[in-house]
Amino acid sequence: MNIRFFLFICLVFSFTSSSAQWVKEDDTTTIWLDAGIYLSDSSFFSNQPDLQWAKFENNWRTKDSLERKRILVGIELPDYYNGNIRLSVRQAYGTDSLGDSKIVSLNSVFAIVVFGTPYLHIKEARHENFIKVTMQGVVSYVQYHREIPSPFSVTAAGVFNDPQETTEFVEKIVDFEKGVLIRKTKKNLEKILQRDPVLFNEYLVGRQNYTNLMGFVKAYNQSHELNLKY
């Protein structure tokens, strides 16, 4: 094997194995997202995990004990469902900025970052509970299905049965500029685009349909660098 090619492969492997950095696949922009457990939206949008994933190099007995109690200590091989993660545990374990160990309820977790990829804790999501953020820049997205009660159901014979569950597709905007999570609607996307008067005026000149709008939002992401606060 060519030595230069071998060194290149090693470099790529070491780079992609970093837990603190995730590089978008669709461009060359580098986005810094620290691996760990985020307990609030403010800590997530400022890229300051409340807990780091614990390290157990010399303390495997502690790790084994926690896992036997069904406490999340990290994710080595995610249980993916449509690109998302399913976690059935009730607690998570990590270390704070002082190095102290802490156990928190999974219900109190806002997001986790695994291998540099962010996942939001969406309790209403069907099948999975940690939904992958589709990172595209300051305007990113999260999509999932949720179950909603249906007031009635009908059989083939037209007979009404007991109320059943139906599903709804939910798509939200992860707005890193404002630090909010909002529904993905044409109105909300237009409000974001208004932050850039030049782009917004260009959008108003042409067709103001959804497809055209998404093209301008992509241009907005390209012209507004994602700088997460520290």
C-alpha positions as CSV (number, residue, x, y, z in Angstrom):
1,M,0.0,0.0,0.0
2,N,1.2,3.5,-0.9
3,I,2.5,5.1,2.4
4,R,1.0,8.4,1.6
5,F,-2.4,6.9,1.0
6,F,-2.1,5.0,4.3
7,L,-1.3,8.2,6.2
8,F,-4.2,9.9,4.6
9,I,-6.6,7.2,5.7
10,C,-5.3,7.4,9.2
11,L,-5.7,11.2,9.3
12,V,-9.3,10.9,8.0
13,F,-10.2,8.3,10.6
14,S,-8.7,10.3,13.5
15,F,-10.5,13.4,12.4
16,T,-14.0,11.8,12.0
17,S,-13.5,10.0,15.4
18,S,-13.4,13.3,17.3
19,S,-16.3,13.6,19.7
20,A,-16.3,17.4,19.7
21,Q,-16.6,18.3,16.0
22,W,-19.1,17.5,13.3
23,V,-18.6,18.5,9.7
24,K,-21.6,18.8,7.5
25,E,-21.6,16.4,4.6
26,D,-23.0,18.9,2.1
27,D,-20.4,21.6,2.4
28,T,-17.0,22.3,4.0
29,T,-18.2,24.4,6.9
30,T,-17.0,23.2,10.3
31,I,-19.6,23.2,13.1
32,W,-18.4,22.7,16.7
33,L,-20.8,20.7,18.8
34,D,-19.3,19.3,22.0
35,A,-20.3,15.7,22.8
36,G,-22.3,15.2,26.0
37,I,-25.6,15.7,27.7
38,Y,-27.5,19.0,27.5
39,L,-30.2,19.7,30.1
40,S,-31.6,22.9,28.6
41,D,-32.2,24.7,25.4
42,S,-29.8,27.5,26.5
43,S,-26.9,25.1,27.1
44,F,-27.6,23.4,23.8
45,F,-27.7,26.6,21.7
46,S,-24.6,27.9,23.4
47,N,-22.7,24.6,22.9
48,Q,-22.1,24.1,26.6
49,P,-23.0,20.5,27.6
50,D,-24.1,20.3,31.3
51,L,-22.5,16.8,31.5
52,Q,-19.7,15.2,29.5
53,W,-19.8,11.5,28.7
54,A,-17.9,9.7,31.4
55,K,-14.7,7.9,30.7
56,F,-14.2,4.4,32.2
57,E,-10.7,3.4,31.0
58,N,-9.6,2.3,34.4
59,N,-12.9,1.8,36.1
60,W,-14.9,-0.7,34.1
61,R,-16.6,-2.1,37.2
62,T,-18.4,1.2,37.8
63,K,-19.5,1.3,34.2
64,D,-20.7,-2.3,34.4
65,S,-22.6,-1.5,37.6
66,L,-24.4,1.5,36.1
67,E,-25.3,-0.4,33.0
68,R,-26.8,-3.2,35.1
69,K,-29.0,-0.6,36.7
70,R,-30.1,0.5,33.1
71,I,-28.4,3.9,33.5
72,L,-27.1,5.5,30.3
73,V,-23.3,6.0,30.4
74,G,-22.7,6.7,26.8
75,I,-23.6,5.5,23.3
76,E,-21.1,3.3,21.5
77,L,-23.4,1.8,18.9
78,P,-26.7,3.8,18.7
79,D,-30.0,2.0,18.3
80,Y,-31.1,3.8,15.2
81,Y,-34.6,4.0,13.8
82,N,-34.8,6.1,10.6
83,G,-31.6,7.8,11.6
84,N,-32.8,8.6,15.1
85,I,-32.0,7.0,18.5
86,R,-34.2,5.0,20.8
87,L,-33.3,5.0,24.5
88,S,-35.3,3.0,27.0
89,V,-33.3,3.9,30.0
90,R,-34.7,6.3,32.7
91,Q,-31.4,7.9,33.8
92,A,-28.2,9.2,32.3
93,Y,-24.7,9.4,33.9
94,G,-22.0,11.9,33.2
95,T,-19.4,14.3,34.7
96,D,-19.9,18.0,35.2
97,S,-17.3,20.8,34.5
98,L,-15.7,20.1,37.9
99,G,-15.3,16.4,37.1
100,D,-18.0,15.3,39.6
101,S,-20.1,12.4,38.6
102,K,-23.9,13.0,38.3
103,I,-27.0,11.0,37.5
104,V,-29.9,12.8,35.9
105,S,-33.4,11.7,34.8
106,L,-33.7,11.1,31.1
107,N,-36.8,13.3,31.2
108,S,-34.7,16.3,32.1
109,V,-32.4,15.9,29.1
110,F,-33.0,18.4,26.3
111,A,-30.4,16.9,23.8
112,I,-27.4,14.7,23.5
113,V,-24.5,14.9,21.1
114,V,-23.2,11.5,19.9
115,F,-20.1,11.3,17.7
116,G,-20.5,15.0,17.1
117,T,-24.1,14.7,15.9
118,P,-26.9,16.4,17.8
119,Y,-30.1,14.6,18.8
120,L,-33.1,16.4,20.4
121,H,-35.1,14.7,23.1
122,I,-38.6,14.7,21.6
123,K,-40.9,12.8,24.0
124,E,-43.9,12.9,21.7
125,A,-42.1,11.3,18.8
126,R,-43.3,7.9,17.6
127,H,-40.9,4.9,17.9
128,E,-37.8,7.0,18.9
129,N,-37.2,9.6,21.5
130,F,-34.0,11.3,20.4
131,I,-34.4,12.9,16.9
132,K,-31.4,13.7,14.8
133,V,-31.0,17.4,13.9
134,T,-30.5,17.8,10.1
135,M,-27.7,20.4,10.3
136,Q,-27.7,22.9,7.4
137,G,-26.4,26.0,9.2
138,V,-27.9,28.6,11.4
139,V,-31.3,27.4,10.1
140,S,-31.4,23.6,10.6
141,Y,-34.3,21.2,10.9
142,V,-35.7,18.3,12.9
143,Q,-38.4,15.9,11.6
144,Y,-40.4,13.2,13.2
145,H,-43.8,11.5,13.4
146,R,-46.0,11.8,16.5
147,E,-49.1,10.0,17.5
148,I,-52.3,12.0,17.9
149,P,-55.7,10.7,19.1
150,S,-58.3,10.2,16.3
151,P,-61.9,11.0,17.5
152,F,-63.2,7.9,15.6
153,S,-62.4,5.1,13.2
154,V,-64.4,3.3,10.6
155,T,-64.3,-0.3,9.6
156,A,-64.9,-1.5,6.0
157,A,-68.5,-2.1,7.0
158,G,-68.9,1.5,8.1
159,V,-69.1,0.6,11.8
160,F,-67.6,3.1,14.2
161,N,-65.0,1.6,16.6
162,D,-63.3,3.0,19.7
163,P,-61.0,6.0,19.2
164,Q,-57.7,5.1,17.6
165,E,-54.3,6.7,17.3
166,T,-53.2,8.3,14.1
167,T,-49.9,9.8,13.1
168,E,-48.8,13.3,12.2
169,F,-45.6,14.4,10.5
170,V,-43.9,17.2,12.4
171,E,-41.1,19.4,11.0
172,K,-39.5,22.1,13.1
173,I,-36.8,24.7,12.6
174,V,-33.8,24.6,14.8
175,D,-32.9,28.3,14.8
176,F,-29.4,28.7,16.1
177,E,-29.4,32.5,15.7
178,K,-32.3,33.0,18.1
179,G,-31.8,29.8,20.1
180,V,-35.3,28.5,19.6
181,L,-37.2,25.5,18.2
182,I,-40.2,26.5,16.1
183,R,-42.6,24.9,13.6
184,K,-41.4,24.8,10.0
185,T,-43.9,27.0,8.2
186,K,-43.7,29.4,5.3
187,K,-44.4,32.3,7.6
188,N,-41.7,31.4,10.1
189,L,-39.1,30.8,7.3
190,E,-40.0,34.2,5.9
191,K,-39.5,35.9,9.3
192,I,-36.0,34.4,9.4
193,L,-35.3,35.6,5.9
194,Q,-36.3,39.1,6.9
195,R,-33.2,39.3,9.0
196,D,-31.3,39.7,5.8
197,P,-32.9,42.6,3.9
198,V,-31.0,42.0,0.7
199,L,-32.0,38.4,0.4
200,F,-35.6,39.1,1.5
201,N,-36.1,41.8,-1.1
202,E,-34.8,39.5,-3.8
203,Y,-37.2,36.9,-2.6
204,L,-40.1,39.4,-2.8
205,V,-39.2,40.2,-6.4
206,G,-39.7,36.7,-7.6
207,R,-42.2,34.0,-7.0
208,Q,-43.0,33.7,-3.3
209,N,-43.7,30.0,-3.3
210,Y,-42.3,27.4,-0.9
211,T,-39.7,26.0,-3.2
212,N,-38.3,29.4,-4.0
213,L,-38.3,30.3,-0.3
214,M,-36.3,27.2,0.6
215,G,-33.7,28.3,-2.0
216,F,-33.3,31.6,-0.3
217,V,-33.1,30.0,3.1
218,K,-30.2,27.9,1.8
219,A,-28.6,31.1,0.6
220,Y,-29.2,32.6,4.0
221,N,-27.3,29.7,5.6
222,Q,-24.4,30.2,3.2
223,S,-24.1,33.9,4.0
224,H,-24.6,33.7,7.8
225,E,-21.9,31.7,9.5
226,L,-22.9,29.5,12.4
227,N,-20.9,30.7,15.5
228,L,-22.0,28.8,18.6
229,K,-21.4,30.8,21.8
230,Y,-18.9,29.6,24.4
